[in-house]
Amino acid sequence: MRGGAFRWYARESARRLGLAGWVRNREDGAVEAAASGPAESVERFLDDLRRGPAGSRVDELIALSVEGLGALDEPFTVLR
């Protein structure tokens, strides 16, 4: 995932779905995110990320489960 507006798009999607977590740029130019909430909402969030905002290009989306690490309890935010 690449593109400057992508993080803000992810944040708005997550907040609309009531998810906690974060999104940030990686040094390699990709974007990564962590989200916590009801499974159905997380799936809808992943669907939104696959589409991306208008004018963006999503080359690849890799979803990993982080079960056992505990719930993210902060409101969804952009880290950098």
Backbone torsions as a table, in degrees:
resi	resn	phi	psi	omega
1	MET	NA	131.4	177.8
2	ARG	-138.6	157.6	175.0
3	GLY	126.0	135.8	-176.2
4	GLY	-62.4	-36.0	-177.5
5	ALA	-80.9	-8.1	-173.7
6	PHE	-63.7	-41.3	-179.3
7	ARG	-61.7	-42.0	-179.0
8	TRP	-68.8	-37.3	175.5
9	TYR	-61.2	-45.8	179.6
10	ALA	-62.4	-43.5	179.6
11	ARG	-60.6	-46.0	-178.8
12	GLU	-65.4	-39.7	177.1
13	SER	-61.9	-48.1	-178.3
14	ALA	-62.7	-43.5	179.9
15	ARG	-64.6	-41.1	178.3
16	ARG	-60.9	-34.4	-178.3
17	LEU	-89.4	-1.6	177.9
18	GLY	75.9	28.6	-178.4
19	LEU	-93.1	152.5	171.9
20	ALA	-100.9	162.8	175.4
21	GLY	136.4	-154.0	-175.7
22	TRP	-155.1	164.9	173.1
23	VAL	-140.6	143.7	179.8
24	ARG	-154.8	160.4	172.7
25	ASN	-80.8	145.3	171.9
26	ARG	-99.2	161.5	-179.7
27	GLU	-62.9	-25.4	179.6
28	ASP	-82.9	4.0	178.3
29	GLY	94.6	-11.4	177.4
30	ALA	-78.6	170.5	177.4
31	VAL	-118.2	139.1	174.9
32	GLU	-129.2	153.1	-177.7
33	ALA	-144.7	155.3	172.4
34	ALA	-131.0	131.6	-177.6
35	ALA	-135.5	146.1	-179.8
36	SER	-136.0	137.3	178.3
37	GLY	162.8	-169.0	178.9
38	PRO	-58.4	140.9	-176.1
39	ALA	-52.9	-41.9	-179.0
40	GLU	-63.1	-40.4	179.0
41	SER	-68.2	-38.8	177.6
42	VAL	-63.9	-41.4	177.8
43	GLU	-62.5	-41.5	177.1
44	ARG	-63.7	-39.0	176.7
45	PHE	-60.7	-46.2	178.1
46	LEU	-60.6	-40.0	176.3
47	ASP	-60.5	-43.9	177.8
48	ASP	-60.7	-42.9	-179.8
49	LEU	-65.0	-36.0	178.1
50	ARG	-62.5	-37.0	178.9
51	ARG	-76.8	-45.1	-177.3
52	GLY	72.2	170.7	179.0
53	PRO	-73.4	162.9	178.0
54	ALA	-54.7	134.5	178.4
55	GLY	84.9	-0.7	179.7
56	SER	-95.6	169.2	176.1
57	ARG	-132.9	121.3	176.7
58	VAL	-103.0	110.7	-178.6
59	ASP	-81.4	-35.6	-175.7
60	GLU	-160.4	142.1	173.2
61	LEU	-129.3	123.8	178.4
62	ILE	-115.1	119.6	179.7
63	ALA	-106.6	127.3	178.8
64	LEU	-121.4	141.8	175.3
65	SER	-85.2	137.2	178.0
66	VAL	-117.5	33.6	178.3
67	GLU	-56.3	142.8	179.8
68	GLY	92.9	-12.1	178.7
69	LEU	-90.2	-5.8	-178.6
70	GLY	91.6	158.7	-179.0
71	ALA	-76.0	144.7	170.7
72	LEU	-78.9	127.8	-173.9
73	ASP	-117.0	6.8	175.9
74	GLU	-91.4	149.0	174.5
75	PRO	-56.9	148.9	-177.0
76	PHE	-62.5	131.5	-175.1
77	THR	-142.3	161.2	173.2
78	VAL	-93.3	123.6	-178.8
79	LEU	-86.0	-41.1	177.4
80	ARG	-165.8	NA	NA
